[in-house]
Amino acid sequence: MLAWGQIILLILQIAGKVFDYAVKQGYIKEGQDREIAHQTAAILARTQAGKAMMEKVNAMSDEDVDAGLSGLEPK
């Protein structure tokens, strides 16, 4: 009968072999590339939204900006 330590070691060895196989087959890289593309698209969307907001703020007069920001102050 196997001891708990041997069972855990066997499970870790199997997991290591599965991970090595996934790396060799390119599965890990594909997942990383997919996640990088997803995060890049999210950053781009936020950047476009930020740019649009800054364009609106820049088009406002100083008084309008002050009035808009005054509503953000904690009371």
Residue frames as a rotation matrix with the C-alpha (Angstrom) as fourth column:
MET 1
0.582 0.813 0.000 0.00
0.813 -0.582 0.000 0.00
0.000 0.000 -1.000 0.00
LEU 2
-0.182 -0.639 0.748 1.23
0.608 -0.671 -0.425 3.48
0.773 0.377 0.511 -0.85
ALA 3
-0.340 -0.001 -0.940 1.85
0.851 -0.427 -0.307 6.06
-0.401 -0.904 0.146 1.83
TRP 4
0.680 0.682 -0.268 0.22
0.538 -0.713 -0.448 9.50
-0.497 0.161 -0.853 1.56
GLY 5
0.176 -0.717 -0.675 3.52
-0.340 -0.687 0.642 11.10
-0.924 0.117 -0.365 0.63
GLN 6
-0.754 -0.454 0.475 4.01
0.206 0.523 0.827 8.66
-0.624 0.721 -0.300 -2.24
ILE 7
0.041 0.867 0.496 0.47
0.947 0.124 -0.295 9.27
-0.317 0.482 -0.816 -3.50
ILE 8
0.728 0.197 -0.656 0.96
0.130 -0.980 -0.150 13.05
-0.673 0.024 -0.739 -3.44
LEU 9
-0.270 -0.912 -0.308 4.31
-0.347 -0.207 0.915 12.69
-0.898 0.354 -0.261 -5.22
LEU 10
-0.621 0.111 0.776 2.71
0.631 0.658 0.411 10.50
-0.465 0.745 -0.478 -7.89
ILE 11
0.496 0.866 0.070 -0.08
0.785 -0.412 -0.464 13.04
-0.372 0.285 -0.883 -8.45
LEU 12
0.528 -0.374 -0.762 2.46
-0.235 -0.927 0.292 15.86
-0.816 0.025 -0.578 -8.74
GLN 13
-0.598 -0.772 0.214 4.53
-0.051 0.304 0.951 13.85
-0.800 0.558 -0.222 -11.23
ILE 14
-0.248 0.609 0.753 1.45
0.919 0.393 -0.015 13.18
-0.305 0.689 -0.657 -13.36
ALA 15
0.754 0.530 -0.388 0.47
0.430 -0.844 -0.319 16.85
-0.497 0.074 -0.865 -13.23
GLY 16
0.074 -0.831 -0.552 4.02
-0.331 -0.543 0.772 17.81
-0.941 0.125 -0.315 -14.25
LYS 17
-0.724 -0.325 0.608 3.92
0.375 0.555 0.743 15.47
-0.579 0.766 -0.279 -17.23
VAL 18
0.234 0.883 0.408 0.51
0.940 -0.098 -0.326 16.83
-0.248 0.459 -0.853 -18.33
PHE 19
0.713 -0.019 -0.701 1.83
0.032 -0.998 0.060 20.40
-0.700 -0.065 -0.711 -18.04
ASP 20
-0.374 -0.920 -0.115 5.00
-0.203 -0.040 0.978 19.53
-0.905 0.389 -0.172 -20.00
TYR 21
-0.491 0.275 0.826 2.86
0.786 0.548 0.285 17.95
-0.375 0.790 -0.486 -22.73
ALA 22
0.614 0.787 -0.056 0.62
0.711 -0.583 -0.393 21.02
-0.342 0.201 -0.918 -22.89
VAL 23
0.368 -0.574 -0.732 3.66
-0.273 -0.819 0.505 23.29
-0.889 0.014 -0.458 -23.21
LYS 24
-0.655 -0.676 0.339 5.18
0.077 0.386 0.919 21.12
-0.752 0.628 -0.201 -25.97
GLN 25
-0.262 0.648 0.715 1.89
0.942 0.331 0.046 21.10
-0.207 0.686 -0.698 -27.88
GLY 26
-0.860 -0.145 0.489 1.61
0.302 -0.918 0.259 24.88
0.411 0.370 0.833 -27.64
TYR 27
0.093 0.981 -0.169 -1.62
0.766 0.038 0.642 24.85
0.636 -0.189 -0.748 -25.63
ILE 28
0.146 -0.102 -0.984 -0.20
0.869 -0.461 0.177 27.07
-0.472 -0.881 0.021 -22.89
LYS 29
-0.829 -0.526 -0.192 1.14
0.357 -0.760 0.542 29.62
-0.431 0.381 0.818 -25.39
GLU 30
-0.589 0.689 0.422 -2.21
0.449 -0.154 0.880 29.75
0.672 0.708 -0.219 -27.22
GLY 31
0.362 0.749 -0.555 -4.02
0.884 -0.088 0.458 30.47
0.294 -0.657 -0.694 -23.97
GLN 32
-0.156 -0.515 -0.843 -1.53
0.692 -0.666 0.279 33.16
-0.705 -0.540 0.460 -23.02
ASP 33
-0.947 -0.209 0.243 -1.79
0.320 -0.566 0.760 34.77
-0.021 0.798 0.603 -26.46
ARG 34
-0.197 0.961 0.195 -5.58
0.648 -0.022 0.761 34.71
0.736 0.276 -0.618 -26.24
GLU 35
0.435 0.335 -0.836 -5.54
0.889 -0.309 0.338 36.35
-0.146 -0.890 -0.432 -22.79
ILE 36
-0.554 -0.687 -0.469 -3.02
0.531 -0.726 0.437 38.99
-0.641 -0.007 0.767 -23.91
ALA 37
-0.819 0.311 0.483 -5.26
0.364 -0.370 0.855 39.85
0.444 0.875 0.190 -26.87
HIS 38
0.201 0.952 -0.230 -8.30
0.799 -0.023 0.601 40.08
0.567 -0.305 -0.765 -24.58
GLN 39
0.259 -0.163 -0.952 -6.54
0.811 -0.498 0.306 42.36
-0.524 -0.852 0.003 -22.09
THR 40
-0.818 -0.575 -0.006 -5.12
0.453 -0.651 0.609 44.52
-0.354 0.495 0.793 -24.88
ALA 41
-0.460 0.740 0.490 -8.60
0.510 -0.231 0.828 45.02
0.727 0.631 -0.271 -26.30
ALA 42
0.469 0.636 -0.613 -9.89
0.862 -0.178 0.475 45.97
0.193 -0.751 -0.631 -22.85
ILE 43
-0.196 -0.627 -0.754 -7.08
0.664 -0.651 0.368 48.50
-0.721 -0.428 0.544 -22.38
LEU 44
-0.904 -0.125 0.410 -7.75
0.415 -0.495 0.764 49.96
0.107 0.860 0.499 -25.82
ALA 45
0.005 0.984 0.177 -11.45
0.696 -0.131 0.706 50.35
0.718 0.120 -0.686 -25.04
ARG 46
0.486 0.122 -0.866 -10.63
0.822 -0.402 0.404 52.10
-0.299 -0.907 -0.295 -21.76
THR 47
-0.567 -0.771 -0.289 -8.09
0.571 -0.621 0.538 54.31
-0.594 0.140 0.792 -23.51
GLN 48
-0.688 0.391 0.611 -10.63
0.490 -0.371 0.789 55.31
0.535 0.843 0.064 -26.16
ALA 49
0.423 0.875 -0.237 -13.20
0.762 -0.201 0.616 56.08
0.491 -0.441 -0.751 -23.47
GLY 50
0.204 -0.441 -0.874 -10.62
0.769 -0.481 0.422 58.11
-0.606 -0.758 0.241 -21.54
LYS 51
-0.828 -0.518 0.215 -9.64
0.523 -0.575 0.630 60.01
-0.203 0.634 0.747 -24.67
ALA 52
-0.262 0.823 0.505 -13.27
0.586 -0.280 0.761 60.81
0.767 0.495 -0.408 -25.44
MET 53
0.578 0.459 -0.675 -13.80
0.815 -0.272 0.512 62.01
0.051 -0.846 -0.531 -21.86
MET 54
-0.227 -0.756 -0.614 -10.70
0.674 -0.577 0.462 64.22
-0.703 -0.309 0.640 -21.99
GLU 55
-0.784 0.012 0.621 -11.90
0.541 -0.479 0.691 65.73
0.306 0.878 0.369 -25.27
LYS 56
0.276 0.954 0.119 -15.19
0.650 -0.277 0.707 66.63
0.708 -0.117 -0.697 -23.59
VAL 57
0.494 -0.156 -0.855 -13.41
0.777 -0.362 0.515 68.08
-0.390 -0.919 -0.058 -20.55
ASN 58
-0.582 -0.809 -0.084 -11.02
0.656 -0.527 0.540 70.07
-0.481 0.259 0.838 -22.73
ALA 59
-0.530 0.462 0.711 -13.97
0.560 -0.439 0.702 71.51
0.637 0.771 -0.026 -24.64
MET 60
0.500 0.746 -0.441 -15.55
0.819 -0.241 0.521 72.75
0.282 -0.621 -0.731 -21.38
SER 61
0.323 -0.344 0.882 -14.90
-0.212 -0.934 -0.287 76.17
0.922 -0.094 -0.375 -19.95
ASP 62
-0.741 -0.666 -0.086 -13.02
-0.018 0.148 -0.989 76.49
0.671 -0.731 -0.121 -16.65
GLU 63
-0.522 0.624 0.582 -16.26
-0.853 -0.361 -0.378 77.36
-0.026 -0.693 0.720 -14.89
ASP 64
0.496 0.731 -0.469 -18.01
-0.754 0.631 0.186 74.26
0.432 0.261 0.863 -16.27
VAL 65
-0.056 -0.607 -0.793 -15.11
0.072 0.790 -0.609 72.04
0.996 -0.091 0.000 -15.16
ASP 66
-0.891 -0.279 0.359 -15.14
-0.289 -0.262 -0.921 73.57
0.351 -0.924 0.153 -11.68
ALA 67
-0.105 0.942 0.320 -18.90
-0.994 -0.097 -0.040 73.09
-0.007 -0.323 0.947 -11.43
GLY 68
0.533 0.287 -0.796 -18.62
-0.453 0.891 0.018 69.46
0.715 0.351 0.605 -12.53
LEU 69
-0.325 -0.765 -0.555 -15.79
0.182 0.526 -0.831 68.68
0.928 -0.372 -0.032 -10.14
SER 70
-0.670 0.094 0.736 -17.44
-0.672 -0.498 -0.548 70.41
0.315 -0.862 0.397 -7.19
GLY 71
0.429 0.903 0.008 -20.15
-0.849 0.400 0.344 67.75
0.307 -0.154 0.939 -7.25
LEU 72
0.393 -0.365 -0.844 -17.48
0.061 0.926 -0.372 65.08
0.918 0.095 0.386 -6.65
GLU 73
-0.564 -0.656 0.502 -16.24
-0.427 -0.289 -0.857 66.53
0.707 -0.698 -0.117 -3.38
PRO 74
-0.392 0.415 -0.821 -17.24
0.707 0.707 0.020 64.56
0.589 -0.573 -0.571 -0.26
LYS 75
0.055 0.528 0.847 -19.69
-0.249 -0.815 0.524 66.30
0.967 -0.240 0.087 1.99
